[in-house]
Amino acid sequence: MTTTLPKPEERGRLTISDTTVERIAAHAVTEVEGVGGTASRVLGVAVGGEGPDKRAAVTARVSGDTATLDVRLSVAYPASVGETTAEARRHLLRRVGESTGLIVSRVDIVVTALHSGSAGTRRVR
């Protein structure tokens, strides 16, 4: 017994939510060397710290088969902010596209802080 599948355009449509894209992008940006997270914000005020052990904040908007990303992150000092954000942008365009099948048309990045490359604790002598 052979079953024939309907044509792809007749099978339905997959919809990916903004939240799903945000989570994928937030994880993907952690794969870029020198990128750290940002403090949480409540009513525009930073709450908590920023650094390599925090997660970047991502806001995504999906429209049809296209997504745009707004990313807030920190960069490890003394890395070049321009080079690090360019690499983060390239990586997000590729990884989010691969993971979702969406075309990422724009990635806006705001660097909220520079942090030391190590997350170690300081000692007072």
MOSULWO-V689136 format. One record per backbone hydrogen bond with DSSP energy under -0.5 kcal/mol. NH is the residue of the N-H (numbers start at 1). CO is the residue of the C=O. If there is no record, write none. Layout:
BEGIN
nh: {NH/NH}
co: {CO/CO}
END
This chain:
BEGIN
nh: {4/10/11/11/15/17/21/22/23/24/25/26/27/28/29/30/30/31/32/33/35/36/37/38/40/42/45/47/54/57/58/59/61/63/66/67/68/69/70/71/72/73/74/75/76/77/79/84/85/86/87/88/89/90/91/92/93/94/95/96/97/97/98/99/100/101/102/103/104/105/105/106/108/110/112/112/113/115/117/125}
co: {2/7/7/8/13/15/17/18/19/20/21/22/23/24/25/26/27/28/29/31/32/74/51/55/47/45/42/40/51/72/56/70/68/66/63/103/61/106/59/108/57/110/36/113/34/115/76/80/81/82/83/84/85/86/87/88/89/90/91/92/92/93/94/95/96/97/96/65/102/67/103/67/69/71/73/110/73/75/77/123}
END
